[in-house]
Amino acid sequence: MSGEKQRLKELGALFRDLRLRRGWTLEETEDHGWHDWKYLQKIEGGRNITVLTLFKLCDLYGVRAEKFISALESSFKR
């Protein structure tokens, strides 16, 4: 797997972890303001996203984008 694909998988895993910590299913994210759980499923699986989508997901999960990006950088350094 290429480095870029691996990073996208790690990004998706971090978003999945945030969702699961809240006890939400993919479908329940729509009850909390996300527009399409099937798209989120693809993101969690490693789909590339825009910076705007990253900010929208951070808002959904109530995390600061700066904190999320810092955690993401840490995971990339492993």
Buried (B, 14 or more C-beta within 10 A) or exposed (E): EEEEEEBBBBBBBBBBEBBEEEEBEBEEBBEEEBEEBEBBBEBBEBBEBEEEBBEBBBEBBEBEBEEBEEBBEEEEEE
